[in-house]
Amino acid sequence: MLELDPTRRHVLSLLAGYGLVAVATARAETGALPSALKVVLPLPPGGSADAAVRLLGDLLHKRHGTTVTLENRPGASGLLGLKTASTAAADGSTLAYIISSHVTTDLLSPQLDLLKEFDAVTMDSSAVYLVLVNADSPYRSLAGLVAAAKQSPGKLTYGSGGPGSALHIGMATLADAAGMQMLHLPYKGGIAAAQALAAGEVDVALALPGSARALLAGGRVRALAVMAPDRLALMPEVPTMREATGVSAVYGSWSGYVVPKGYTASDGRRAAYRADTAFY
């Protein structure tokens, strides 16, 4: 999969998915969406997820007059916000933003049953991860970093958004494929992990291209590789992991929107969503 930022095209596809839900409800007999819609974002403020939800809000307001309220509810690796959203009325007035790591975290430390608590509406985006180091790092290539890690197992550090997060599992996948050991330093989210890398607190971290764009443009971090089968069209200078090390590790993430269980109009869309993302 190639990296997909939250652009107008992606939000328009989201609107199409949400429309499938709305049309089947009594409220939507005239084609109108709710006048007010809340989106619970179980992530800290900032980042590409915020941008995606705000763009959705702008488009829904222009097209339908719907007022979209964004509610950031970070905590417990995202499960706190999802639990809050799951208790909302199943009337289509509340959506929750979900990412693939929320599923993994729930499986590792069950706090709610996502499949029983929610119905999926639509997929928003999919992305692959960049392997990043600080701009002042002595490692100019991923092969060099791997060699150093093998020479001193457990000495090099990597940051993540917490145990079981996408960044944690992604780096573990990379380390396993490369045959190296590094020390895991968890932070309170992917943004915090990227900031720690830029500050020189850790040796390496993963980040989505969209989230890393400002740090890359500002010269604070450097991309060593992309965990994809092919190079990114927007960053053709960054090699794939196979090109950089001779071994392959493909790893990505997805995001989408869900509604509290019981909003049965989303059944058809939920089936399509599962097929597209291997949901659960």
C-alpha positions in Angstrom: 0.0 0.0 0.0 1.2 3.5 -0.7 0.8 6.3 1.8 -2.5 8.2 1.6 -2.8 11.5 3.3 -6.2 12.9 4.3 -7.1 14.7 1.1 -10.4 15.9 -0.4 -10.6 12.6 -2.4 -10.4 10.5 0.7 -13.0 12.5 2.6 -15.3 12.4 -0.4 -15.1 8.6 -0.3 -15.9 8.8 3.4 -18.9 10.9 2.6 -20.1 8.3 0.2 -19.7 5.7 2.9 -21.5 7.8 5.5 -24.2 8.5 3.0 -24.9 4.7 2.7 -25.6 4.8 6.4 -27.7 8.0 6.4 -29.9 7.1 3.5 -31.2 4.0 5.4 -32.4 5.9 8.4 -35.7 7.5 9.0 -33.9 10.7 9.7 -32.4 10.7 6.2 -35.6 10.2 4.2 -35.0 13.7 2.7 -31.3 13.0 2.2 -30.3 15.2 5.1 -27.6 14.3 7.5 -27.9 15.1 11.3 -27.6 18.8 12.0 -24.9 18.0 14.6 -22.4 15.3 14.5 -19.7 14.5 17.0 -16.5 12.6 16.1 -14.6 11.1 19.0 -10.9 11.0 18.2 -9.1 8.6 20.7 -5.8 10.3 19.9 -4.0 13.5 21.2 -4.6 16.7 19.4 -2.5 17.4 16.3 -1.4 15.0 13.5 -3.0 13.8 10.3 -6.0 12.3 12.1 -7.1 15.7 13.4 -6.6 17.1 9.9 -8.8 14.3 8.4 -11.6 14.9 10.8 -11.5 18.7 10.4 -11.6 18.3 6.6 -14.6 16.0 7.0 -16.3 18.6 9.1 -15.7 21.4 6.6 -17.1 19.3 3.8 -20.2 18.1 5.7 -20.9 21.7 6.8 -20.7 23.0 3.2 -22.7 20.2 1.7 -25.3 19.5 4.4 -25.1 22.3 6.9 -24.0 19.7 9.5 -21.9 21.0 12.4 -19.1 18.5 13.2 -17.6 18.7 16.7 -14.2 17.0 17.3 -13.6 15.5 20.7 -10.1 14.4 21.5 -10.1 11.6 24.0 -6.6 10.1 24.3 -5.7 7.6 27.0 -5.1 3.8 27.4 -3.7 3.6 23.9 -6.9 5.0 22.4 -9.3 2.6 24.2 -10.5 5.3 26.6 -11.9 7.3 23.8 -13.4 4.3 22.1 -15.1 3.2 25.3 -16.6 6.7 25.7 -17.9 6.6 22.1 -19.3 3.1 22.5 -21.8 4.4 25.1 -23.2 7.1 22.9 -26.7 6.8 21.4 -26.8 4.5 18.4 -28.6 7.1 16.3 -25.8 8.1 13.9 -25.0 11.4 15.6 -21.7 10.1 17.0 -18.8 8.6 15.1 -15.5 7.4 16.4 -12.2 7.5 14.6 -10.4 4.2 14.8 -6.9 3.1 13.6 -5.5 -0.4 13.2 -3.4 -0.2 16.4 -6.6 0.2 18.5 -7.6 -3.3 17.4 -4.1 -4.7 18.3 -4.1 -3.0 21.7 -7.6 -4.3 22.5 -6.5 -7.8 21.6 -3.4 -7.6 23.8 -5.2 -6.1 26.8 -9.0 -6.5 26.3 -10.9 -3.6 27.8 -13.9 -3.7 25.4 -14.9 -5.9 22.5 -14.6 -3.6 19.5 -16.6 -6.0 17.2 -19.5 -6.1 19.7 -19.3 -2.4 20.6 -19.2 -0.9 17.1 -20.4 -1.1 13.5 -17.9 0.0 10.9 -18.9 2.8 8.5 -16.1 3.3 6.1 -12.3 3.2 5.6 -10.6 6.6 5.6 -7.0 6.0 4.6 -4.2 3.5 4.6 -0.5 4.2 4.9 3.0 2.7 5.2 5.7 3.6 7.7 9.0 5.4 7.3 12.0 4.5 9.3 13.4 7.7 10.7 16.5 8.8 12.6 17.5 12.2 14.1 19.0 14.6 11.5 22.3 14.5 13.5 22.3 10.7 13.8 25.6 8.9 12.7 23.5 6.4 10.8 23.2 7.4 7.2 21.6 4.2 6.0 19.3 1.5 7.5 22.0 -1.0 6.8 24.4 1.0 9.0 21.8 1.2 11.8 21.2 -2.6 11.6 24.9 -3.3 11.7 25.3 -1.1 14.8 22.3 -2.8 16.6 23.7 -6.2 15.9 27.1 -5.3 17.2 25.6 -4.0 20.5 22.3 -5.8 21.1 19.8 -3.7 23.2 21.9 -0.5 23.1 20.1 1.4 20.4 16.7 2.7 21.4 13.4 3.2 19.6 10.3 5.2 20.5 6.7 4.2 20.0 3.2 5.3 21.0 3.0 2.7 23.7 3.0 -1.1 24.2 1.0 -2.7 21.5 0.8 0.4 19.4 1.3 0.4 15.6 4.7 1.9 16.1 5.7 -0.7 18.6 4.6 -3.6 16.5 6.1 -2.1 13.4 9.5 -1.6 14.9 9.3 -5.1 16.4 8.5 -6.4 12.9 11.5 -4.5 11.4 13.8 -5.7 14.2 12.7 -9.3 13.8 13.2 -9.2 10.0 16.6 -7.7 10.3 17.7 -9.9 13.2 18.5 -7.2 15.6 17.6 -6.2 19.2 16.8 -2.7 20.4 15.5 -1.1 23.6 11.8 0.0 23.4 11.0 3.4 25.0 7.2 4.0 25.0 5.7 7.5 24.8 2.2 8.9 25.0 1.4 8.6 21.4 3.0 8.6 18.0 3.4 12.4 17.9 5.3 12.3 21.2 7.5 9.5 19.9 8.4 11.5 16.8 9.1 14.6 18.9 11.4 12.5 21.1 13.3 11.3 18.0 13.7 14.9 16.8 15.0 15.9 20.2 17.5 13.1 20.1 16.0 11.1 23.0 15.8 7.9 20.9 17.9 6.5 18.1 15.1 5.5 15.7 11.3 5.6 15.3 8.6 4.9 12.8 6.2 7.5 11.5 3.6 7.9 8.8 4.8 10.1 5.9 2.0 12.6 6.6 2.9 12.9 10.3 6.6 13.1 9.6 6.3 15.7 6.8 6.9 18.8 9.0 9.9 17.2 10.8 11.4 16.1 7.5 10.8 19.5 5.9 12.4 21.2 8.9 15.5 19.1 8.7 15.0 17.6 12.1 14.8 14.0 11.1 16.0 11.9 8.2 14.2 9.0 6.4 16.3 5.8 6.0 13.7 3.5 4.4 10.0 2.9 3.8 8.4 -0.3 5.0 6.6 -0.9 1.7 7.2 -3.2 -1.4 7.7 -0.1 -3.6 9.1 3.4 -3.1 6.6 6.2 -2.4 5.8 8.4 -5.4 6.1 11.5 -3.2 9.4 10.4 -1.7 11.2 8.5 -4.5 14.6 9.1 -2.9 13.8 6.9 0.1 14.6 3.2 -0.5 12.4 0.3 0.5 13.6 -1.8 3.4 14.6 -4.6 1.0 16.7 -2.2 -1.1 18.3 -0.8 2.1 19.1 -4.1 3.9 18.4 -7.0 1.6 15.5 -8.2 3.8 11.9 -7.2 3.4 9.4 -6.0 6.1 6.2 -4.5 4.8 4.1 -2.8 7.4 1.3 -0.3 7.3 -1.7 1.1 9.1 -5.3 2.0 8.3 -7.9 4.3 9.8 -11.6 4.6 9.5 -14.9 5.5 11.2 -17.3 3.5 13.3 -20.6 4.0 15.0 -21.9 2.6 18.3 -23.4 -0.9 17.9 -27.1 -1.0 17.0 -27.0 1.4 14.1 -28.0 -1.4 11.9 -28.1 0.6 8.7 -24.3 0.2 8.5 -24.4 -3.6 8.1 -23.7 -3.6 4.4 -20.9 -1.1 4.7 -19.4 -3.0 7.7 -19.2 -6.1 5.5 -17.3 -4.2 2.8 -15.1 -2.6 5.4 -14.1 -5.9 6.8 -13.3 -7.2 3.3 -11.1 -4.2 2.6 -9.1 -4.2 5.8 -9.3 -7.7 7.3 -11.1 -5.9 10.1 -10.6 -8.0 13.3 
